[in-house]
Amino acid sequence: MRLTAKPTNSHPTEIKLHQVSNIIEISFDDGSVFKLPCEYLRVCTPSAEAVGHAPGQEVLQVGKEDVAIKEIKPIGNYAIAPVFSDGHNSGIYTWDFLYKLGAEYQTLWANYLHKLDAAGHKRK
């Protein structure tokens, strides 16, 4: 999914990885708290592997139901790079991108599920 995040001027105050539930909990300095499933973060990766180098080159991410995050690497003071259990490690998730993923979770997840269905894929 190719997503564009507008600047929010919000920064995380805490990022917790819940390994049993495969959820990342992100608290922002504006009081927002988002609980994002690892599968959701993986299928929304901003990496070129998934979004391509130009519009129309997106690759639908499938079969990621059981993916976990093994490690979270900080990228300067502006992002993180999760290392996923399926080997994917090239997505850089900026604070603005993570905020968008949290704030628009219901819509973005429903859109992803619709694209899966349209492509003939089923989740486990």
Backbone torsions as a table, in degrees:
resi	resn	phi	psi	omega
1	MET	NA	126.6	176.6
2	ARG	-89.4	115.4	-178.7
3	LEU	-122.9	145.9	175.6
4	THR	-118.5	129.3	-179.3
5	ALA	-107.9	128.9	175.9
6	LYS	-79.7	150.8	176.8
7	PRO	-59.8	134.4	-179.3
8	THR	-110.6	-18.3	-174.3
9	ASN	60.8	20.7	175.6
10	SER	-108.3	145.6	-179.5
11	HIS	-130.6	145.6	178.4
12	PRO	-65.7	141.1	172.8
13	THR	-102.7	-20.2	179.5
14	GLU	-160.0	138.8	174.4
15	ILE	-129.2	119.4	-179.7
16	LYS	-117.7	132.5	173.7
17	LEU	-100.5	116.1	176.5
18	HIS	-96.2	99.4	-171.5
19	GLN	-71.5	-30.2	-179.6
20	VAL	-69.9	-43.4	-178.4
21	SER	-92.3	-4.3	-177.9
22	ASN	55.4	49.9	-180.0
23	ILE	-126.8	140.3	168.9
24	ILE	-105.7	128.7	177.6
25	GLU	-107.0	121.0	-177.0
26	ILE	-120.6	122.5	176.0
27	SER	-103.7	132.6	179.5
28	PHE	-108.8	159.5	-176.2
29	ASP	-69.7	-7.4	175.0
30	ASP	-92.9	5.7	179.8
31	GLY	95.2	-9.4	178.8
32	SER	-70.8	140.7	175.4
33	VAL	-131.8	126.6	-179.0
34	PHE	-122.0	136.8	175.1
35	LYS	-112.9	109.3	-171.9
36	LEU	-114.4	122.6	177.9
37	PRO	-63.9	145.5	178.7
38	CYS	-59.6	-39.1	178.1
39	GLU	-57.9	-45.8	-179.8
40	TYR	-60.7	-46.2	178.3
41	LEU	-62.3	-38.6	-178.5
42	ARG	-67.4	-44.4	-177.6
43	VAL	-74.5	-18.8	177.4
44	CYS	-98.0	15.0	-177.4
45	THR	-51.0	136.3	177.2
46	PRO	-86.0	10.0	-176.0
47	SER	-72.7	153.7	179.3
48	ALA	-62.3	-26.1	177.5
49	GLU	-57.6	-34.0	-177.5
50	ALA	-101.3	-37.5	-175.9
51	VAL	-97.3	-9.0	-178.8
52	GLY	74.0	-168.7	-178.6
53	HIS	-106.7	-2.3	179.4
54	ALA	-157.0	157.2	177.0
55	PRO	-53.8	141.3	-179.2
56	GLY	93.4	-7.6	-179.9
57	GLN	-100.8	9.9	-177.2
58	GLU	-63.0	143.8	177.7
59	VAL	-116.8	118.0	179.6
60	LEU	-63.0	126.7	-179.8
61	GLN	-87.1	120.4	-177.1
62	VAL	-125.7	158.7	175.8
63	GLY	71.2	31.9	-176.1
64	LYS	-106.8	15.7	-175.8
65	GLU	-57.4	-35.8	-174.7
66	ASP	-101.3	9.1	-177.5
67	VAL	-68.8	143.9	177.2
68	ALA	-126.1	168.2	174.1
69	ILE	-104.3	123.2	-178.8
70	LYS	-88.3	-28.9	-175.4
71	GLU	-158.5	150.9	174.8
72	ILE	-122.9	116.9	-179.5
73	LYS	-100.0	129.2	176.2
74	PRO	-73.0	143.9	175.3
75	ILE	-119.7	100.0	-177.9
76	GLY	52.6	-142.8	177.5
77	ASN	-108.4	26.3	-173.6
78	TYR	-134.5	-6.3	-173.5
79	ALA	-165.1	173.6	170.9
80	ILE	-130.6	158.4	175.0
81	ALA	-127.5	97.0	178.5
82	PRO	-69.2	145.3	173.0
83	VAL	-106.8	113.9	-175.6
84	PHE	-90.8	155.7	-177.5
85	SER	-66.8	-16.1	177.0
86	ASP	-88.9	7.4	177.5
87	GLY	95.1	-11.6	-179.5
88	HIS	-68.9	128.6	-178.4
89	ASN	-148.2	17.1	-174.8
90	SER	-105.6	5.7	178.0
91	GLY	-86.4	128.7	175.5
92	ILE	-107.2	114.8	-175.8
93	TYR	-101.2	103.2	179.1
94	THR	-72.8	164.8	177.8
95	TRP	-58.6	-44.0	-179.9
96	ASP	-62.6	-40.2	179.4
97	PHE	-65.4	-44.7	178.4
98	LEU	-62.9	-39.2	178.7
99	TYR	-62.4	-45.0	178.3
100	LYS	-60.4	-46.4	179.6
101	LEU	-58.4	-37.2	178.8
102	GLY	-74.4	-48.9	-176.0
103	ALA	-66.9	-29.6	-176.7
104	GLU	-112.5	23.3	-175.1
105	TYR	-52.3	-52.3	-175.0
106	GLN	-57.6	-46.3	-178.4
107	THR	-68.4	-46.6	-177.5
108	LEU	-66.2	-39.8	179.3
109	TRP	-66.5	-43.4	178.2
110	ALA	-61.7	-39.4	178.1
111	ASN	-63.0	-44.0	178.0
112	TYR	-61.4	-47.0	-179.5
113	LEU	-61.6	-38.0	177.1
114	HIS	-63.7	-43.8	178.8
115	LYS	-64.0	-39.4	175.9
116	LEU	-59.0	-49.1	-178.2
117	ASP	-61.7	-44.7	-179.6
118	ALA	-62.3	-30.4	-179.9
119	ALA	-87.7	-0.6	178.0
120	GLY	83.0	16.7	178.8
121	HIS	-99.4	146.3	177.1
122	LYS	-121.4	140.5	173.0
123	ARG	-79.8	155.4	176.9
124	LYS	-60.5	NA	NA
